[in-house]
Each structure stands twice: as C-alpha cells, then as structure tokens.
C-alpha cells in the first residue's frame, strides 16, 4: 500500500488534536487503567456523565465495538485514542486491529506501550507491516514523573524497549511527547531518536484546569511535579524549546505549540 496516497489526502477538517494524526479514530472501551491525571478521554466522559472519575480506572469493554465488521476507511485509522492497549484488553484490541488491517486500512497504533502487549503484537502483525505505524507516547525519561502523571502506565525503560523492539522488527515507529511532562524533552528526544523512523511529536498539556483534579494532589506533589510542568509550558519556555529543536530530524509540533509560537 502506498502510504503517501493516504496521508497526503486533503481534508476540509481543521487539523487539531487527534485529527493531526488521523481523520478516523476507533475505541473499544470506556475507561483506562493508566488513569492519567490529565486524560482528555476521562475529562470528556465525566463531563458528559458517561462515567465517574472513580470508575474510569476500571474500564468496561464495549463488546459491540469488538464484534462489529470494519470496512475500508478513507484515510488513516488511529487505534485507540481514549484508552490504551493493555493486558486486560489485548485480545479484544487485536480482534479489531486485524479486522481493520484485513479491510485494507492503514492503522496508526497508539499506546503508552506495555511490552507484554507490543512484543506479541509485533509478531502477530508481521504480515501487515506495510499497513502499520506504531506511535508510542513517552512524556518523560523520569519514572517518578511518569508514575505521578500516568500511575497505571509502564515506566520509561519499558516504553523505550517497546520502541526499540518495534524498530528492530522493521515497523514504522514514532513517538508522541504530548504532553511532555517536564523540561527534559531534549534528553527524551536523544534517547528515542535512534529508534524512530517517522516522527517525534511535541505538545503541551492543554486545558489543565478542566482535566486535572488539583484536590487530589498533595503539597509535595504540587511542588515536585505540577509547578515544574506548568512552568516549562509557559509561552517563553515553549518558544525557547521550539527554537532549540525545530528543524531537527523527525520533530513535529502539535497544535498546542504551534499556537504559542505563531506558526500554521
């Protein structure tokens, strides 16, 4: 499949959020055990009363979404977007991914990767390699930072090992540092760079006050994790980061950064 014919299609839809990556997104469950403090999926689900903050971390699989037939979509299909691929839903996720690939779709698989999922997935999907890109979300190299913001997700080395493995298996690979969670973004880029074939996306944490429940954050956590994050994502530090990294191989800027630095 000629990937360029897919990713270069013009769209009348303004490319922000997930639409910067794909015009189509598919999910198969409500909730996610990663329980990320900044999760936009949880924020929306709670706002529309589909679930509660407390119930979000105990996901419910939508069996209808697993069982349905998936045809050919126009453009890239991103899977998933509001939850992750975890040992608890791996089999159901694979059912849907295989249906999408069998229908001829190009699938962008997005995850805060768990090696127990990504290792077997790389083996199982080898015959579909030309239709797949992995995009692994890694917002910091520091495990304490990741554990605070993404308490149920794997640590840095496990995510990096997943990236290495997918690269070793000759899949297209990319990284999303959206949101980047501390001021070590250049170091993160350096660690990931040898194992990327496509892109390294950088974005800030949008709608902080709506998504993050400060009442559950201790004074020490505020000092160690929240204040530094908010500081490094103020306009001037973001502009300095842009000036430092713009133009380097694979670097791409999410809409949150482009708005601050004033580029289209």
C-alpha positions in Angstrom: 0.0 0.0 0.0 1.3 3.5 -1.0 1.2 5.3 2.4 1.7 8.7 0.7 -1.7 8.3 -1.1 -3.3 8.0 2.3 -1.5 10.6 4.5 -1.5 13.3 1.8 -5.2 13.3 1.1 -6.6 16.8 1.5 -9.3 17.3 4.2 -11.7 20.2 4.9 -11.4 19.4 8.6 -9.1 21.7 10.6 -6.2 19.5 11.8 -6.1 19.8 15.6 -5.9 17.2 18.3 -6.1 13.6 17.1 -7.0 14.8 13.6 -3.5 16.0 13.1 -2.6 12.3 13.1 -5.7 10.6 11.5 -9.2 11.5 10.3 -10.6 8.3 11.9 -10.4 7.1 15.5 -11.7 3.9 17.0 -12.0 2.8 20.6 -13.5 -0.3 22.2 -13.8 0.5 25.9 -14.9 3.2 28.3 -12.2 3.9 30.9 -8.5 3.1 31.1 -6.3 1.6 33.9 -3.5 4.0 33.1 -5.6 6.6 35.0 -3.6 9.5 33.7 -4.2 12.7 35.7 -4.5 14.8 32.6 -6.6 12.4 30.5 -8.9 14.2 28.0 -10.9 11.0 27.5 -11.8 10.8 31.2 -12.5 14.5 31.3 -15.0 14.3 28.5 -16.6 11.1 29.8 -17.1 12.6 33.2 -18.4 15.9 31.7 -21.0 14.0 29.7 -21.8 11.7 32.6 -20.8 8.5 30.9 -18.8 7.5 33.9 -17.2 9.0 37.0 -13.6 9.8 37.9 -13.5 6.9 40.3 -14.9 4.4 37.8 -12.7 5.4 34.9 -9.7 3.3 36.0 -11.9 0.2 35.9 -12.7 0.0 32.2 -15.7 -1.6 30.6 -15.2 -3.1 27.1 -17.8 -2.3 24.5 -18.4 -5.8 23.0 -20.4 -4.4 20.2 -17.4 -2.3 19.0 -15.3 -5.5 19.2 -17.8 -7.7 17.3 -18.8 -5.3 14.5 -17.5 -5.5 11.0 -15.0 -2.9 9.9 -14.7 -1.8 6.3 -12.3 0.4 4.4 -11.9 3.9 5.8 -10.9 6.9 3.9 -7.6 7.8 5.4 -5.5 6.6 8.4 -7.3 4.9 11.3 -5.9 5.7 14.7 -6.4 3.0 17.3 -7.1 3.6 20.1 -7.5 7.3 21.2 -9.3 7.4 24.5 -7.9 4.3 26.2 -4.7 2.2 25.9 -3.9 -1.4 24.7 -3.3 -3.3 27.9 -3.1 -6.9 29.1 -6.7 -6.6 30.1 -8.0 -5.8 26.6 -5.2 -7.1 24.4 -7.2 -9.9 22.8 -10.2 -7.6 22.0 -7.8 -4.9 20.6 -6.2 -7.5 18.4 -9.5 -8.6 17.0 -10.3 -5.1 16.0 -6.9 -4.3 14.6 -6.9 -7.4 12.5 -10.3 -6.6 11.1 -9.1 -3.1 10.2 -6.0 -4.4 8.5 -7.9 -7.2 6.7 -10.1 -4.5 5.2 -7.1 -2.8 3.8 -6.8 0.1 6.2 -3.6 1.9 7.3 -3.6 1.8 11.1 -1.8 4.1 13.4 -1.4 2.1 16.7 -1.1 4.5 19.6 0.0 3.4 23.1 1.9 4.0 26.3 3.4 0.7 25.5 3.4 -2.4 27.6 5.9 -5.0 26.4 3.6 -7.9 27.2 1.3 -6.4 24.5 3.7 -4.9 22.0 6.0 -7.9 21.8 3.3 -10.4 20.8 1.6 -7.7 18.6 4.8 -7.2 16.6 5.0 -10.9 15.9 1.3 -11.4 15.1 1.0 -8.4 12.8 4.2 -9.0 10.8 2.4 -9.8 7.5 0.6 -6.4 7.8 3.8 -4.4 8.4 3.3 -2.1 5.4 -0.1 -1.0 6.8 1.0 -0.2 10.3 2.8 2.6 12.2 3.4 2.5 16.0 3.2 5.7 17.9 4.3 5.4 21.5 3.5 8.1 24.0 6.5 8.9 26.2 6.4 12.2 28.0 9.5 12.0 30.2 12.6 9.8 30.9 11.9 10.1 34.6 9.9 7.2 36.2 8.8 9.4 39.1 7.3 11.9 36.8 5.6 9.2 34.7 4.3 7.4 37.8 2.7 10.6 39.1 1.0 11.7 35.9 0.3 8.3 34.4 0.1 6.0 37.5 -1.1 2.8 35.7 1.2 3.1 32.7 4.6 1.5 32.2 7.9 3.2 33.1 10.3 4.8 30.7 12.6 1.9 30.1 9.7 -0.5 29.2 8.3 2.1 26.8 11.7 2.6 25.2 12.2 -1.1 24.9 8.9 -1.4 23.1 10.1 1.3 20.7 13.4 -0.5 20.2 11.6 -3.8 19.6 9.2 -2.4 17.0 12.1 -0.7 15.3 14.1 -3.9 15.3 11.2 -5.7 13.8 11.2 -3.1 10.9 7.9 -1.4 11.7 7.4 2.3 11.2 7.9 4.0 14.5 7.2 7.3 16.0 6.9 9.0 19.5 4.4 11.3 21.0 5.6 13.6 23.7 2.2 15.1 24.1 2.0 16.2 26.8 5.7 16.5 27.6 5.8 16.2 31.4 9.0 18.0 32.4 11.8 20.2 30.9 13.9 17.2 29.8 12.3 17.0 26.4 15.7 17.3 24.5 17.1 14.3 26.5 14.0 12.3 25.8 14.3 13.1 22.1 18.0 12.0 22.2 17.1 8.7 23.9 14.4 7.9 21.4 16.0 9.2 18.2 17.9 6.1 17.1 14.7 4.0 17.1 12.3 6.4 15.2 11.6 6.2 11.5 8.7 8.7 11.2 8.2 11.5 13.7 8.7 12.8 17.2 5.6 14.9 18.2 5.9 17.6 20.9 2.8 19.1 22.6 1.8 20.8 25.8 -0.9 19.8 28.3 -4.0 21.6 27.2 -7.0 22.6 29.4 -5.1 21.8 32.6 -7.7 23.2 35.0 -10.5 21.2 33.3 -8.6 17.9 33.1 -6.5 17.8 36.3 -8.2 17.5 39.7 -5.9 19.5 42.0 -7.9 18.4 45.1 -6.2 15.0 44.9 -2.7 16.4 44.7 -0.6 16.8 47.8 1.5 19.9 48.6 4.7 17.9 47.9 3.4 16.6 44.6 2.4 20.1 43.6 6.0 21.2 44.3 7.7 18.2 42.7 5.6 17.7 39.6 2.8 20.2 38.9 4.6 23.5 39.4 7.6 22.4 37.2 5.3 21.2 34.5 3.3 24.4 34.4 6.5 26.5 34.4 8.1 24.7 31.4 4.9 25.0 29.4 4.5 28.8 29.7 4.9 30.7 26.4 8.5 31.8 26.8 9.9 28.3 27.7 7.8 26.8 24.9 9.3 29.4 22.4 12.8 28.5 23.6 12.1 24.8 23.2 10.8 25.5 19.7 13.9 27.5 18.7 16.2 24.8 20.1 14.6 21.7 18.5 12.8 23.0 15.4 14.3 21.6 12.2 15.9 18.5 13.9 15.1 15.2 12.3 11.6 13.8 12.9 10.5 16.8 15.1 6.9 17.8 14.6 4.9 20.3 16.7 1.4 19.7 17.9 -1.2 22.5 17.6 -0.7 23.5 21.2 2.9 24.5 20.5 2.1 26.0 17.1 -0.4 28.4 18.6 2.1 29.7 21.1 5.0 30.2 18.6 2.6 31.5 15.9 3.0 29.0 13.1 0.4 27.3 11.0 
